[in-house]
Every structure is written in C-alpha cells, then in structure tokens.
Amino acid sequence: MAATQHAQDTEAHPPQRPRRTGGRIALAISVVGELLITAGLILALFVVYSLWWTNVLADRDAAKKGDRIRDRWAGGPGALDTGDGIGFLHVPAMRAGEVLVTKGTDADELNHGVAGYYTKPVKSAMPWDKKGNFTLAAHRDGHGAQFHNIDKLDEGDSVVFETRDTWYVYKVFAKLPQTSKFNVDVLEDIPKESGKKKAGRYLTLTTCTPVYTSKYRYIVWADLERTEKVDADRTPPKELSPAS
C-alpha cells in the first residue's frame, strides 16, 4: 500500500529538473556576439564608403569638370568661366596629381574632389591679382582627399597653379601644423602668423587635422616666385618635371 501511494505521489509530482541557467547565459552571449559582429560589419562598410568609395565618385566628378575646362581652353581665348573651375593646382610633394580649383569651401562644394577658394569669411585673392592671398581648402580624407598629404610639404617645396595662359610658381615658406578651425587670420591678405609683415602674392592651403578628424586646421603658406606663360604645347615649368 505504501509503495502504491509512493508511486502515485511520484506521478502527480514528478522530480523537478535543474533550471538550465547556463544555457540561457550562453544563448544571450551568442546573440550579443552576433549583434556585435553585425555592427562591426556595418561600421566597416561605412568606413569603406567614407574613405574609398567617396574618393572614387569625387575623382570621377572632378575629372569630368577638368576635361570640360581643358576643352574650353583648347578653344582659344574667351571670357573666364568659373562654373567648372579656374585652374589646376600641382603639388609634387603631396603626390595628388593635378587638383581642380573651384569656387567655394562649403562641404557640398569640396565633396566633388576639388580644392575650393574661399569666398567667406575672408574673400580670397586670385593668383593674377597684383597683391593678396590666394586661399584654398580641400578635404584631407574622403571625397577625393586632395590634401591628404599636406604634412609632406616642407619649406622650399614647389606649388604650381595652372591657368589657361599662365603658370604661377610658388615656394613654401612656412606652415602651421595645428590651429583652431575658427582662426581666420591665416586667410588674411597679409598672413602675419606666417611671419609676413608686408603685402605680397601669397598662397595658403588649409585642411582638417588630425587625420580622420576635423577638430583643427593644418595650414601651409607659400609666396609667388615667378610666372611663366603657357606655350602651345602646355610645357610645364621645371618644378613639375619628373627629374625635379
């Protein structure tokens, strides 16, 4: 009788299995791990897009505009058309090839793989002006990254600006590796932070720093050394020859 009663009690109240707490923790860890892997892949794709694909798109756009400008130049003299750009910047030390220069320094203007001349907060002079500061900005990373190697420029390096009829040959004389992005004094006609005290024909290159950030600005100053007329073959000045 007692055995029968024990069997009935066992059927009514079967032994409880231990809770599988360890299994639940393992499952949670697995889910979190998969989420982290997914987030990592998304982040990696974003980096590829920002630092590579935007360069591809920007370079294509700049090349098309550059071709249109050279086609117009080949057509002979005419009124200056700044719609696609005013000329090409050549900086051998930066190894960026030719950089199309257009109007404006807002992000939507620089995102097309170009360098832009300032229209605000301080208006840029033009290279052909008798006095002033030709001030340019370009991205350091993504969207063409035309000034990515600006830190390679040193005193005495050449910077050449090409227009339809003139080569403007500049020499670097000073640089400021880091300054506030609100420092507009570097763009003045006489950039006193460069050490200059008198009016001249200057060139200023600006971009973001450190690399992959936009917290500060990197500045390079150059002054005009000479000009050369463009010949029929558009022979570049010696500073752009492979042997220089």
Rosetta blueprint (number, residue, H / E / L):
1 M L
2 A H
3 A H
4 T H
5 Q H
6 H H
7 A H
8 Q H
9 D H
10 T H
11 E H
12 A H
13 H L
14 P L
15 P L
16 Q L
17 R L
18 P L
19 R L
20 R L
21 T H
22 G H
23 G H
24 R H
25 I H
26 A H
27 L H
28 A H
29 I H
30 S H
31 V H
32 V H
33 G H
34 E H
35 L H
36 L H
37 I H
38 T H
39 A H
40 G H
41 L H
42 I H
43 L H
44 A H
45 L H
46 F H
47 V H
48 V H
49 Y H
50 S H
51 L H
52 W H
53 W H
54 T H
55 N H
56 V H
57 L H
58 A H
59 D H
60 R H
61 D H
62 A H
63 A H
64 K H
65 K H
66 G H
67 D H
68 R H
69 I H
70 R H
71 D H
72 R H
73 W H
74 A H
75 G L
76 G L
77 P L
78 G L
79 A L
80 L L
81 D L
82 T L
83 G L
84 D L
85 G L
86 I L
87 G E
88 F E
89 L E
90 H E
91 V L
92 P H
93 A H
94 M H
95 R L
96 A L
97 G L
98 E E
99 V E
100 L E
101 V E
102 T E
103 K E
104 G L
105 T L
106 D L
107 A H
108 D H
109 E H
110 L H
111 N L
112 H L
113 G L
114 V L
115 A E
116 G E
117 Y E
118 Y L
119 T L
120 K L
121 P L
122 V L
123 K L
124 S L
125 A L
126 M L
127 P L
128 W L
129 D L
130 K L
131 K L
132 G E
133 N E
134 F E
135 T E
136 L E
137 A E
138 A L
139 H L
140 R L
141 D L
142 G L
143 H L
144 G L
145 A L
146 Q L
147 F L
148 H L
149 N L
150 I H
151 D H
152 K H
153 L L
154 D L
155 E L
156 G L
157 D L
158 S E
159 V E
160 V E
161 F E
162 E E
163 T L
164 R L
165 D L
166 T E
167 W E
168 Y E
169 V E
170 Y E
171 K E
172 V E
173 F E
174 A E
175 K E
176 L E
177 P E
178 Q E
179 T E
180 S E
181 K L
182 F L
183 N L
184 V L
185 D H
186 V H
187 L H
188 E L
189 D L
190 I L
191 P L
192 K H
193 E H
194 S H
195 G L
196 K L
197 K L
198 K L
199 A L
200 G L
201 R E
202 Y E
203 L E
204 T E
205 L E
206 T E
207 T E
208 C E
209 T E
210 P L
211 V L
212 Y L
213 T L
214 S L
215 K L
216 Y E
217 R E
218 Y E
219 I E
220 V E
221 W E
222 A E
223 D E
224 L E
225 E E
226 R E
227 T E
228 E E
229 K E
230 V L
231 D L
232 A L
233 D L
234 R L
235 T L
236 P L
237 P L
238 K H
239 E H
240 L H
241 S L
242 P L
243 A L
244 S L
